[in-house]
């Protein structure tokens, strides 16, 4: 099946943060699309990790996004035509422990990348990935739109708002000529799926508890999040990159890629639904005091649906079933079924007549 009008085939695409959870899935997809992928990231912190399990052969560079000289050197030598910027410190609780790491990685790391792109004429399109948490969270019962205020209580959320401001500044101050790259930012919901072993995330914490035969300790069972499979956000990024690469300046702005309203569920609801496909789940609420985290967060993705014609492929039930299936295959048989799940996702998108696949 033809995906994204076959635009990525043969293109030199740089992915920062390719060794992370979301970055490794994106690298797999672009590799399957025939792109010439260049990766720039730190080595994975966790063992096991999705990147090592995939065993992909790409132009792999290990560097810190805060190392300006290293970033410039990789971009100069690899001459990418398109960049997906995912390198980040992605954890809220870790940002409380080391706020300076979070600020320097998420804000100055983005500035380092965009500054290097000013010096490299090969780059035509940049998708800089932030988060749904970049909005000033007022605990509204409706979704945040791209025109709503940015902000953040914790260092992670605030630093991602800062990354958005850096991108907006470069777009308006430096990327204005006809030869400059088109730059967009992308804000997704709480992505889940196979291959995530990050600390302080619901699904990885659950898998570790299951492996150890323990009850899962939950911080905020009533907290509501926009849950979606990792491939949902990536399909949005790839659609956005396609439009930018074509030179359409209307898409050089901020975009939300969140689930349908039924995907906005509390932590306890997600665990209850997971228990329907994985019946040995046990959990309890911690009694220990916890750092502040938002209780209610919801993205309005009407803009992406109307202008990009992007839409979800898997609903929440399918997302949870696919996630459980991935981990079961790995735990019980040592199999990494990411390629098969990617194929299943593309086939389901084709059956639903989604615009990016034919």
C-alpha positions in Angstrom: 0.0 0.0 0.0 1.1 3.5 -0.8 1.6 5.8 2.2 2.0 9.5 2.3 2.1 9.6 -1.5 5.5 7.7 -1.3 7.0 11.1 -0.4 9.5 9.7 2.2 11.1 7.1 -0.1 14.7 8.0 -0.6 14.6 11.1 1.5 17.3 11.9 4.1 15.4 12.2 7.3 17.0 13.1 10.6 15.3 11.9 13.8 16.6 13.3 17.1 15.7 11.1 20.0 15.5 8.0 17.8 16.5 5.7 20.6 13.5 6.7 22.8 10.1 5.1 22.8 8.3 7.3 20.3 11.5 8.0 18.3 12.2 4.3 17.8 8.7 3.7 16.5 9.1 6.6 14.1 12.4 5.3 13.0 10.9 1.9 12.2 8.1 3.5 10.2 10.3 5.7 8.2 12.7 2.8 7.6 9.8 0.8 6.3 8.8 3.7 4.1 12.2 3.6 2.4 13.6 6.8 3.9 17.4 7.2 4.5 17.2 7.7 8.2 19.8 9.5 10.3 19.5 9.2 14.1 20.9 11.5 16.7 20.3 10.6 20.4 21.8 9.4 23.6 22.1 5.7 24.2 19.0 4.2 25.8 18.9 4.4 29.6 16.7 1.3 30.1 17.3 -2.4 29.5 15.5 -3.8 27.7 14.5 -1.0 25.3 12.6 -0.8 22.1 15.4 0.6 20.0 17.8 -2.3 20.7 15.0 -4.8 20.1 14.2 -3.4 16.7 17.8 -3.9 15.4 17.5 -1.3 12.7 20.4 -0.4 10.5 20.5 3.4 10.1 23.1 6.1 10.2 23.3 6.2 14.0 24.9 9.1 15.9 25.1 9.2 19.7 25.2 12.8 21.0 23.5 15.0 23.6 21.1 17.5 22.0 22.6 20.1 24.4 26.0 19.7 22.6 25.8 22.4 20.0 29.0 21.5 18.2 27.9 17.9 17.9 24.5 18.8 16.5 26.0 21.2 14.0 28.5 18.5 12.9 25.9 15.8 12.4 23.6 18.1 10.4 26.5 19.4 8.3 27.8 15.9 7.5 24.4 14.1 6.9 22.7 16.9 5.0 19.2 16.0 6.0 16.2 17.1 3.9 13.7 16.8 6.8 14.0 16.7 10.6 11.7 15.2 13.2 12.9 16.6 16.6 11.9 14.3 19.4 15.0 14.4 21.7 13.9 15.6 25.1 13.7 15.0 28.8 10.2 13.6 28.7 9.2 12.8 32.3 7.3 15.1 34.7 8.5 13.6 37.9 12.1 13.5 36.7 11.8 17.2 36.0 11.2 17.8 39.7 14.4 16.0 40.6 16.6 17.7 38.0 14.9 20.8 36.6 18.1 22.2 35.1 18.6 19.0 33.0 15.0 19.4 31.8 15.2 23.1 30.9 18.6 22.7 29.2 17.5 19.7 27.2 14.0 20.8 26.2 14.7 24.5 25.6 18.3 24.9 24.7 18.4 21.5 22.9 15.6 22.8 20.6 17.5 26.1 20.1 20.7 24.2 19.3 18.9 22.2 16.6 17.2 25.1 15.0 20.3 27.2 15.0 22.2 24.4 13.2 19.4 24.3 10.7 19.9 28.0 9.9 23.4 27.1 8.6 22.3 24.1 6.5 20.5 24.7 3.2 19.6 21.1 2.7 16.8 21.2 5.4 13.4 21.9 3.9 11.0 20.8 6.7 11.2 20.5 10.5 8.6 19.0 12.8 9.4 19.8 16.4 7.5 17.5 18.8 6.5 18.9 22.2 3.5 17.7 24.3 -0.1 18.2 25.4 1.3 19.4 28.7 2.7 22.6 27.1 -0.6 24.4 27.7 -1.3 26.5 30.8 -3.5 23.9 32.5 -6.6 25.4 34.0 -8.4 22.1 34.6 -11.0 23.0 31.9 -13.5 20.3 31.0 -13.0 21.0 27.3 -10.0 20.5 25.1 -7.1 22.9 24.6 -6.7 24.4 21.2 -3.5 25.6 19.5 -4.5 29.2 20.2 -4.7 28.7 24.0 -2.1 30.0 26.4 1.1 28.1 26.9 2.6 27.5 30.4 3.3 24.8 33.0 3.4 24.2 36.7 6.2 21.6 36.7 9.6 22.1 35.0 8.8 19.5 32.3 5.5 21.2 31.2 7.0 24.7 31.4 10.1 23.7 29.5 7.9 22.2 26.7 6.1 25.5 26.5 9.5 27.2 26.3 10.4 24.8 23.4 7.2 26.0 21.6 8.3 29.6 22.1 11.8 28.9 20.8 10.2 27.3 17.6 7.8 30.2 17.1 10.7 32.7 17.5 12.9 30.9 14.9 10.0 30.6 12.5 9.1 34.3 12.6 12.7 35.7 13.0 14.8 33.5 10.9 12.8 31.0 8.8 11.1 33.7 6.6 12.9 33.5 3.2 11.8 31.2 0.4 14.9 29.0 0.9 14.3 28.6 4.7 12.9 25.4 6.1 9.2 25.2 7.1 8.8 24.6 10.8 5.8 23.2 12.6 5.3 22.0 16.2 3.3 18.9 17.2 1.5 18.3 20.5 0.2 14.8 21.1 -1.6 13.2 24.0 -0.5 10.4 26.4 1.0 7.9 24.0 1.1 4.3 24.9 2.1 1.1 23.1 4.6 -1.7 23.1 8.2 -1.1 23.9 8.0 1.6 26.5 10.1 0.9 29.6 10.3 4.5 30.9 10.1 5.3 34.6 7.0 6.7 36.2 4.7 5.9 33.3 1.5 3.9 33.7 2.1 1.0 31.2 5.8 0.4 31.9 5.2 0.6 35.6 2.4 -2.0 35.2 4.6 -4.3 33.2 7.3 -4.2 35.8 4.7 -4.9 38.5 3.4 -7.9 36.6 6.9 -9.3 36.1 7.6 -9.0 39.8 4.2 -10.3 40.8 3.4 -7.1 42.7 0.4 -4.8 43.0 0.9 -1.7 40.9 1.2 1.5 42.9 -0.8 4.4 41.4 -0.3 8.1 42.3 -3.5 9.6 40.9 -6.2 7.1 39.9 -8.7 9.9 39.1 -6.4 11.8 36.8 -7.7 12.0 33.3 -5.5 12.0 30.2 -5.9 11.8 26.4 -4.7 8.2 25.8 -3.7 7.1 22.3 -1.5 4.6 20.6 2.0 5.8 19.7 1.3 5.2 16.0 -1.6 7.6 16.1 0.6 10.6 16.9 3.2 9.4 14.4 0.8 9.3 11.6 0.0 12.9 12.3 3.7 13.9 12.4 4.2 12.2 9.1 1.2 13.8 7.5 2.4 17.2 8.7 6.0 16.5 7.5 4.6 15.6 4.1 2.8 19.0 3.8 5.8 21.0 5.0 8.1 19.2 2.6 5.8 20.1 -0.3 6.4 23.7 0.5 2.9 24.5 1.9 3.5 27.4 4.2 -0.1 27.1 5.7 1.1 24.1 7.8 4.1 25.8 9.4 2.5 26.4 12.8 1.4 24.4 15.9 -0.8 21.3 15.7 -2.6 19.1 18.2 -2.8 15.3 17.6 -5.0 13.9 20.4 -7.5 11.0 20.6 -11.2 11.1 20.0 -13.2 12.3 23.1 -13.7 8.7 24.3 -10.0 8.3 24.6 -10.0 10.8 27.5 -10.2 8.5 30.5 -9.0 8.3 34.1 -6.0 6.2 35.1 -8.4 3.9 37.0 -10.6 3.5 33.9 -7.7 2.6 31.8 -6.6 -0.1 34.2 -10.1 -1.5 34.5 -10.3 -1.8 30.7 -6.8 -3.3 30.5 -7.9 -5.9 33.1 -10.5 -7.1 30.5 -7.7 -8.3 28.2 -5.1 -9.0 30.9 -6.9 -10.4 34.0 -4.1 -10.6 36.5 -3.7 -6.8 37.0 -3.7 -5.6 40.6 -3.2 -2.0 41.7 -3.5 0.3 44.7 -3.2 4.0 45.4 0.0 5.2 47.1 -0.3 6.8 50.5 2.9 8.9 50.0 2.7 12.6 49.2 3.4 13.3 45.5 4.6 16.3 43.5 1.8 18.3 41.7 0.5 16.8 38.5 -2.6 18.0 36.6 -5.8 16.1 37.2 -7.6 16.9 33.9 -6.1 17.3 30.5 -7.8 17.1 27.1 -6.7 18.1 23.6 -8.9 19.6 20.9 -7.6 18.2 17.6 -10.3 19.7 15.3 -7.7 21.7 13.4 -5.7 18.6 12.4 -8.9 16.8 11.5 -10.2 19.6 9.4 -7.1 21.0 7.7 -4.8 17.9 7.6 -7.6 15.4 7.3 -5.9 13.4 10.1 -8.0 11.1 12.2 -7.5 8.2 14.7 -7.3 4.6 13.4 -7.5 2.7 16.7 -10.0 3.6 19.5 -9.1 3.1 23.1 -10.1 -0.5 23.3 -8.0 -1.4 20.2 -5.1 0.7 21.6 -5.2 -1.2 24.9 -5.6 -4.5 23.2 -2.6 -3.9 20.9 -0.5 -2.7 23.8 -1.3 -5.8 25.9 -0.6 -8.0 22.9 2.8 -6.5 22.3 3.9 -7.0 25.9 2.5 -10.5 26.1 4.5 -11.5 23.0 7.6 -10.1 24.5 7.1 -11.5 28.0 5.9 -15.0 27.0 7.9 -15.6 23.8 10.6 -13.0 23.6 9.1 -11.7 20.4 9.2 -8.1 19.2 6.0 -7.7 17.1 6.4 -4.0 16.3 6.6 -4.5 12.5 3.5 -6.6 12.5 1.6 -4.1 14.5 2.7 -1.3 12.2 1.4 -3.4 9.2 -1.9 -4.0 11.1 -2.2 -0.2 11.8 -1.6 0.7 8.1 -4.1 -2.0 6.9 -6.7 -0.7 9.3 -6.2 2.8 8.1 -6.6 1.7 4.5 -9.8 -0.1 5.4 -11.1 3.1 7.0 -10.1 5.1 3.8 -7.7 7.4 5.6 -6.1 9.9 3.4 -2.5 9.1 3.9 -2.8 5.5 2.8 -4.1 4.0 -0.5 
